[in-house]
Amino acid sequence: MTAFILIAAVVLLLCVFSDRLSGKIGVPALLIFIGIGIFFGCDGPVKIPFENYEFASYVCETALIVIMFTGGFSVNWKSAKPVMIKAGLLSTLGVAVTAGVTCAFCFFVLKFGFAESLLLGSVISSTDAASVFSVLRSKKLNLKNGLAPLLEAESGSNDPFSYMLTVISLSLLTNDGTGSIFVMIMSQLAFGVLFGALTGVFGAFIAKKFKAQTEGFECIMYLAFALLAFALPTMLGGNGYLSVYIAGIIIGNAKSPKQNYRGKSPIRRFIVNVLGVTIGSSGKAIAPPEAVVFLNGTTGVCQIAVFFLLGLLSTPSQFGESILLALPIYLCLTLLSRPVAVAVFGGKSPVADRLFISLAGLRGASSIVFAILAVVNGTQTEHNIFNIVFCVCLLSMLVQGSLLPVAAKKLDLIDDSSDVLKTFNDYREDDLMTMMRMFIPENHNWEGRKLSEITLPTGSLAVMIRRGKETIIPRGDTVIEANDSVILSVPPYKSDKSLKLREIPINERHVWKDKQIRDLKLPKRLLIVMVRRGEESIIPSGATEILCGDVVVVTDTEEAVQMA
C-alpha cells in the first residue's frame, strides 16, 4: 500500500511539472501524461503489470462524469449563445457524419466488418475537450471570429452523442437485434435530457437554499449532483453523459437574487458586507468561486488519472499491426471525415475558419475510454479496437496538437486584441473596475459641497449616492450631505504580492485583548485594516477596542506580524 501511495505521489508531481514543460516543447501536456503512464507500464522501465480493463473503465467513466459536469458548469450561457447553434450541430449531426464517413472508409477500403467499422467510427467520432483546451490555453491561441468558444463548446458537448453511437454499435456486435435501436436512441436522448434538466433545476434550487456549516461542503454538493445526474438516466437506459452536461449548464448558470458570500475570503466578505458593494462583473451566479476552483482542480486530477491510466494500460510492444491500421484511419479522419462534417454543419464560415476547425478536431481520452467499453463488454472483433484507437489518438494529439499554433498563424486567425482565457468556458470574474464606498460624516470637508467642487481620487468616478433609503444618480451640481455614502468606481489594484494580508486571532492571553487600537504599540510597518467579530466586519479606528474572539486582519511583512 505504501509503495502504491509513493508511486501516486511521484506520478502526480511528474504530471504537474510536465504541464509546464509542454508549453516549451510544443506538445500537449495530456500526451505527456500518457507517456508517463507508458513509462510506468509493462513495456516501460518500471514494468507495472496492469491489464484490468474493467477497473480502468470504472475509473475513466467516473472521471468523465466530473469532466463533463465541469465543462457544462463552466459555460457562461450568455456568452455561449452566439456559437451554440453551430457548436450544437457539429457536436451532434457532425459527430454522426464523422462516424459515418470513417465507418465507410473502414468497411470499403480496409475491409473491416460493418459492425466493427461502425464501432470504430463511433468511438473516434468525438473531439476531446481536454486536448483542445490544453492546446488553446497553453499556446494562448487568441483566435478571431469566435473560434475559441466554438471549439470549446463543440468539444465539450459532443461526447454524449459519440457515447450513444458507441452503445448502438456494441448492441449490433452483441446481436441484441436492430429492432430495438430506435427505442435505444429515443431512450438515450429522452432520459438524458429529462434527468439532466430535472437534476439541474433541483440542484440549482438546493444550491440557492443550502448553507453548509462547514466551509467547502457546497463544493461537495455540486459533485454529488454530477454523480446523481449520471446515475439516474443510466439506470433507465438513458445517456448519462448528456444528462451530466445539461445539469452542469443549468446549475452553473442559475441565478440568485442574493449571493451567499460565506464561502468567500475574509477580505471579500469585508468588501461586500461592510462596503455593501459587489466587486466584479460575474452577475449573480449562485456558485461561489471556491466551487469553480474545486471543480477545476478535481477535473485536473481526473484528467491526469485518465491519461496516466490509459498509458499504463497500453502495451506499445503490440502496436505493430495496430499502427499500420491506425495511420490510414487517422488520415481519413483528419483529411476526409472531419472536413466533411465541418463543411456540412460548420455554417457559412470563411474557408480559413473551416480549415482550422477541421484541424482542431483532436481525439483523446473519451475515444480511448469508449474503446475500453468495447473490451469490457466482451465484444468479439477481428482487430484490436483499443490499440487502434489508442494509436489514432496519439497521432492526433502529437500531429494536430503541434500544428495548431502554426496553422493559426498561417491562416491569419490570431487576434492580438482578445484573450483565449476569457472564452465562455472560463467561469471567472473580470475585475474591470472596483467599487468602494466613502461615508461622509458630519463636518466632513465634502459636506455641503457640489460634486463638481470636490477633488475625487485620480481615475475614480462617483456612480451613486446612497442617502438613507434613497439612491441618487450624481450630477456635477449634486450637493453632498452629511451621512451620505458616495459610491466610487476606481481602477482595480493588481497585486504584485508586495501587499500581504494576515489574520491574527485574539485569545484570552493575547496582549491586544481589551485594548483600543490607539493604545497598541504597533510596529511601524503594521496596519490593522479590519476587525472580524463573529459575522460582523469592523472598519477600525483608534477608538476600536479589540475583544477576545476577534480576528484582526493586518497588512505587513511577516516579520512585523510575528512581533505582534
Buried (B, 14 or more C-beta within 10 A) or exposed (E): EEEEEEEEEEBBEBBEEBBEEBBEEBBBBBBBBBBBBBBBBBEBEEEEEBEBBEEBBEBBBBBBBBBBBBBBBBBBEEBBEEBBEBBBBBBBBBBBBBBBBBBBBBBEEBEBBEBBBBBBBBBBBBBBBBBBBBBBBBBEBBBBBBBBBBBBBBBBBBBBBBBBBBBBBBBBBEEEEEEEBEEBBEBBBBBBBBBBBBBBBBBBEBBBEEEBEEEEEBBEBBBEBBBBBBBBBBEEBBBBBBBBBBBBBBBBBBEBEEBBBEBBEBBBBBBBBBBEBBBBEBEEBBBBBBBBEBBBEBBBEBBBBBBBBBBBBBBBEEBEEBBEBBEEBBBBBBEBBBBBBBBEBBBEBEEBBBBBBBBBBBBBBBBBBBBBBBBBBEBEBEBBBBBBBBBBBBBBBEBBBBBBBEBBEEBEBBBEEBEBEBBBBBBBBEBEBBBBBBEBEEEBEBBEBBBEEEEBEEEBEBEBBBBEEEEBEBEEEBBBBBEBBBBBBBEEEEEEEEEEBBEBEBEEEBEBBEBBBEEBEBBEEBEBBBBBBEEEBBEBEEEBBBEEEBBBBBBBBEEBBEEB
